[in-house]
Amino acid sequence: MVKVSRIERKSIAEELGILPGTELLTVNGRPLADFLDWEFLTADEELVIEARQPDGEEVIYELERLDGEPLGISLQPPSVRRCANKCEFCFIEGLPPGLRKALYIRDDDYRLSFAYGNFATLSNVKERDIERILEYRLSPLYVSVHATNHEARKVLLNNQRVPDIKAQLARLTAGGIQFHAQMVVVPGLNDEAVLEESLSDLWNMGEAVLSAAVVPVGLTQFSHLYTGKGMDRDTARTILVQVEKWGERAKRERGETWVFGSDELYMLADRELPGPEHYGEFAQIENGVGSVTSLRMRVAKGLDRIPRRDGQRIGVVTGSAMEPVMKPLLDKLRAASGADFVLIVAENSLFGPTITTAGLLVGKDILAALGDRHDLDIALIPAETINEDGVFLDDYTLDAVRESLPMPIYPSYDFIDVLESESIWVAA
């Protein structure tokens, strides 16, 4: 069902009398199943839209627009396709009980893969879905491959009915669809020979595979399904040797790295992270690939925008994984601003000590790290710890945490965004 949630003022839709709550049925005779149909079928200049108004009356709107003028219609969010797999390493299965319901939704939706860059396994797509992807040219997609070996993939996804990903990708590739791939590596299941096979298969798909990321399995203290080994330093180093071999080949033959180890993989291997040239356009930065290098770049470019803050003491909260990365960055910020930066490493109370990523710290962790720090003028926390509504994963709100601390705190993506702001310092 495609239903209107909001109408822009002075828009075509308002002139036509379309109301919030109107159900959109067809466009130029084509039935509407979801937002994808609406987006693609309304691209024409001449439109005949069949709809059912909130009072149940069915109406037909005929219109002509020039130069792609927007209709001014916002749709209600679509229902999300749920994941049919039961992966041992699924992060959702490693969540503690008692969190808000939305966090437990395991989406596996190719539509969200195209629209928002969400990774999908394609394990629940049907023939009609493949036809839609090809017709609408939904490219690029973001695909959780994990392993191209079919038997290994069935074990990884804990789903004996999972389709053959190589056959799926081959068909999409033949239809001109490109994709970014990721492989979450579970030691003993899809590393070593299985990983080599996967990288070889993806490489042989040519330009259809825009990038491939290799990510280590991440486990919380609640990962009750997991029966495999954890990722240790030696395993991480072995994986990086494989990844870098393929990356060097790609550099020689295609002029770009193509396959990347995630930042976490380098940190687990106790290896220095590559420089900016390694990551090209940072295609998988949201997947933790190149995010530290990007942070270093943003800090370097922003140092000359920081006003002097001599005598100020600024706390910086992070997770243990980022501790060695932060120290040299804070030295540069200290030299540029004159402020004293105090690194505060917080342990994750919600997911356990095995989760060391700064962005997964929760409100309780921020309170524990800063509650007694009366020596700080302000504190910076990772902006990734809160959602767009200012809520941490443990349902603490940013406002509530702020009210409980002895200093002002500010979410920050790269330090520069806060330090260059005069208004924040006036308020502090």
N, C-alpha and C positions, 0 to 999 in steps of 0.2 A: 504494500500500500504506500502511495506517495501522497502526503498530506502537507498542506501549507501551514507553516508556523508563524510567519510574519510577512507583512507587506511594506515595502518602502514607500514613504510619502512621495507624492508627485511622480510616481512611477507609472509605467504602462499598466501594470497589474492593478494599481489603484484606480486608474481611469476606467478600466474594464469592470471594476466592481468586484474583483476577486477578494474574498475574505479569509482571514486566518481560520483554519479548520476545514477549508475546502479540500476535498479529495480529488486529485488529478488522475484522470482515467486513461486518456489516450492523447497522443500528439500525432497529427496527420495520419490518423488511423492506426497507429502502432500502440499497443497496450503498454502501460507503464508499470514496471515491476518494482523499481527502486530509483534512487537518485541518479544512478548511472544512465538509465534510460532518459530521464528528464534532461540531464546535462547534454547528452549527445543529440537527442532528437529535437531539442529546441535550438539547435545551432542554425537552423534554416531561417531565412528572412520572412517567409510566409508560413504562418502557423494556424492550424485548426486544433483547438484544445477542447476536449470533452472533459467535463468536471461535474462533481456532485457537491452542491453547496452544503453548508452545515445543517440547513433545515431539511435536507434530503432531496431538494429539487435538482434535477440534472439540467445542465446548461451547456451551450457550445459557444466558445469564444473564437472569433476569427480576427486575426491581426496581421499586419505587415510592419516590419521595422527595418530600419536602415543601419548599416555599419555595425551590426551586432549590438545595438542598444540593449542594455540589460532590462529584463522584465521586472525586476524588483521583487522577486519571490524568494523567500527563504523556506526551506523544507524542514519538517520535523526529522530528528535524527533517525537513521534506519535501524532496524533490528540487526544485531551483529551475529554473524555465523559463528557458532561455538566450535571449539576444537574437539575432534573425535578421538584424538590420540591420548595416550597416557604415558608420556615420556617420563622416564625416571628423573631426568634432570630439569623438568619443568619448574620454573621459578614460582609459578602460581601454587604448585603443590608444596612449595617450601615456605609458604606464608603461614604465620601463626594464626590461630583462631581469634575471632573477635574484632577483626578489622571491618571497615565499611564494605558493603556488598559488592560495590563496583570493582574492587580490587581483585575479587575472585573470578572475574569473568575471563575465561580463556578464549580469546578470539582467534580465529583462523580464517580470515576473510580476504579473498583476493581483491575485493573492491576497496578495502581499506589499505591494502598493499599498494594499489595504484594511487589512491587519493592522498594518503598520508605517509607512505613509506613504511607501514607496518610489515613486519616479516610474516609470511604465510607459508605453510608446508605444501599447499595445493593438494593435500590428501583428501579433501572433501569436495573437490570440484567435479562436476558432472559434464557430460558431453555438451549440454546447452551452455554451461559456463565457459568452456573452451571456445565455443562458437562466438560467444559475446566478447571474450577477450580479443579474438581475432577480428571480429567485425568493428569493434570500437577502437581497436589498436591500443589497448591498455598497456602502454609501455613507457618507462620501464616498470617492471614488477620487482618486488623484494621477496626473495624465496629462501626459506629455511631448508636448505638441501640436506645438511648434516652428513649424508653419505649417498653417493650415486649407486653403490652396490645395493641391490634390491634386498637381499637377505639381511645385510647389516642394518639397512634402514628400517626394516620391519621390527627388528629388535630395539633399535634406538627409539622409535616412536611407539613401541609396545602396541603395534597395530598390524595384525596379520593381513588385513585387507587393504593396506595402503597401496595406492597405485605406484607403478614403476616411474620414478621421477625422471629417469633418463628419457623414457618414451614421451612423457609429458613435455619436457623441455625441448626435445627434438621437434615436436609438432609446433610448439609455440615459436621456436627459432625459425622454422621453415615459413611461418606466417609473418615474419618480420618483427617479432616481439623480442625486446632485450630485457635483461634482468640483472640485478645485483644478488649475489648469493652469500649465504653465511653457513658456516659449519661450526656448531658447538661440539667441541671435541671431548669425548669421554674416554679416559685412558682404558685401554683394553677392548674397546668396542669399535671406535672409528678413527683411531690414530694409526700410525705406522703404515702398513700396507693398504689398509682401507682408505686412509687419508690420501695416500699417493694415487690410488685409483681415482678417487674423487677429483683431485686436482687435475689429473690427466684428462678425465672425461670433460670437465668444465673447460679446460684449455682447448680441447678439440672442437668445442662448440663455437670457437672463433669470437667474432665481434659481438655476438649475442650476449656474452657474459661480460658486462661492463666492469664488474669488480667482484672479488671473492674475499671474504673475511673469515679468519680462523680465530675462534673465541674459546677460551678454556671454560669447562663446566664450572658453574658457580653454585655452591651448596650452602643452605642455611641450617641452623640447628633443628629446623622443622622439616627438612627434606626426607620425609618418611618412606618414599618410594625407592630412593637411590640405594643400589646394592654394589656399585662399582667402586673403583679406587678414586681418591682425590687427585688433584693436579699438583705434582710436586715440581721442584726446580729442575731436576734432570729431565723429566718428561716434557716440561715446557721448553727446555733447550733443544731437545730432539725435534719437537714439532717446529720450532723456529728454523732449524736447519733445513727442513723440508720446504717450509714456506719461502724462505729466502732464496733457495735454489730456483724455485719456480719464478720468483720475483725477478731474479737476475736474468733468467731466460726471457721473460717478458720484456725487460728493459732492452735487451739486445735485439729481439725480433720484432717488438711492437712499439718500442719507445716509451713505455710506461710500466709501472710496477705490476699492476693488475691484481695481485694477490697480497693480502696484508695480514699480519698478526695483530691482534688487538693490543691496546696499551697494557691491559692486564696480563696478557701472555708475556710481554717483555718484562714486566715487573716481577712476575713469578719466576722468570728465568734469570733474574738479576742482570739484565742486559740493558744497555743504554738505548733509549728510544731514537728512532731515525729522525733526520731533519725534515724540513718542509718539502723538499724536492721529492722525497720518497712517496708522499701521499697525493701528489697531483692536485686534484680538485677536492680532496677530502670527502670522497663520495659516501663513505660509511662512518662519518664522524659521530652520528647519533648512535652508532653501534659500538662506540668506544674505540674506534680506530682513528688515531691521530688527534684525539682530543687534548692530550697533554702538549703535544707539539703546537697545536693551534693556540692553546693558552699561552705558551711561551712567546709565540709570535705577537699575540695581542698585547701582552705586557710590554714587550720590547717596543712596539709601535706607540704605546700610550704613555711611556715614562715622561716624555717632555710635556705632557698635558697635566701632570700632577702638581698642584701648588705645594709650596713648602708647608710642612706640618711639624716644625721643630718642637720637640718636647711632648708630642702626643704619643700615647701608648695605644696601639691598635691590636686587638686580638684577632687571630685568624683560625677558625675552626675547620678541621679537615679529618678525613679518615686515615688510618695507618698506612694504607697503600700509597697515599700521596705525600707522606712525610718527607722522603728523600727528594722528591721533586720540588716541594715547596721551599725548602731552605734557600737554595740559590735565587729563587724568584723573590723571596722576601728581602734578601740582601740587596737586590737591585732596587726594590721599592724603597728600602731604607736609605740608600744612597741618593735617590732622586728626591725624596720628600723630607728627609731629616727626621721622620717619625721612627719610633721604636716598634717594630712588628714582633708580636709574640705568637709563636706557633702553638696551637692547642690541639692535640690529637685526641679524638673522641672514639670510644669503643661503642659498637652497635649493640644496644640493649635489646632490640626487637628481634633481629635475625641471628644474633650471636657473633662471636669473635672471628668466625671464618669470613664474614662479609665485611670487607675493609674499604669499600667504595665510599667516597665522601658523599655522593648524591643520595645514598640510601640511609644516611643518618636521620634520626627522627627527633621530634620535639623533645622527648625525654632526654635524649643524648645531649642536645643543646643546653638544656637546663642543668644537667649534671656537669657539663664542661665549663659553664660560665657562671653558675649560681653564686660562687664565692669569690669571683674575680672583681674585687672592688678597686683593683689597680689599673683598670683599663678605661680609656676614654670612650671608645666604641669597640664593637666587635663585628667581624664579617663572617657570615655563614654561607655555605654553598647554596646558590639560588636553586639548584636542582632538587633540593630537599623538600621544596613546597610545590604544590600544584598552582594552577592559575587562580584558584580561590584562596590562596594563602594557607593551605592546610598541609601538614606533614602526614606521612604515612600512618602514624599512630593516632591521627585525628586531633592532635594538638593544633591550634591555630597559631599563626605567626603573631597575631595581636596578643594572644594569651601568654605566649612565651616572652614577648617583649615586656609585658606588665610585671613579670616575675623576676626579671633580671636587673642587676644594679647598673647596667650601662645600656645605651642604645645599641641595637643590633640591626644589621642591614644585609639582606641577601645580595650576593655578588656573583657574577659570572667570571669576572677576570680582574677584580680589584680596581682596575682603572675606572669602571663604571660608577663606583662609589667615591673613590678618592678624588676624582675631578669635579665632583658636584659640590658647589658652594652652599646650596640650600641645605644639604644634609649636615654640613659642618656647623652652619648657623643654628640648626635645630638641636644639634648635640651640645 
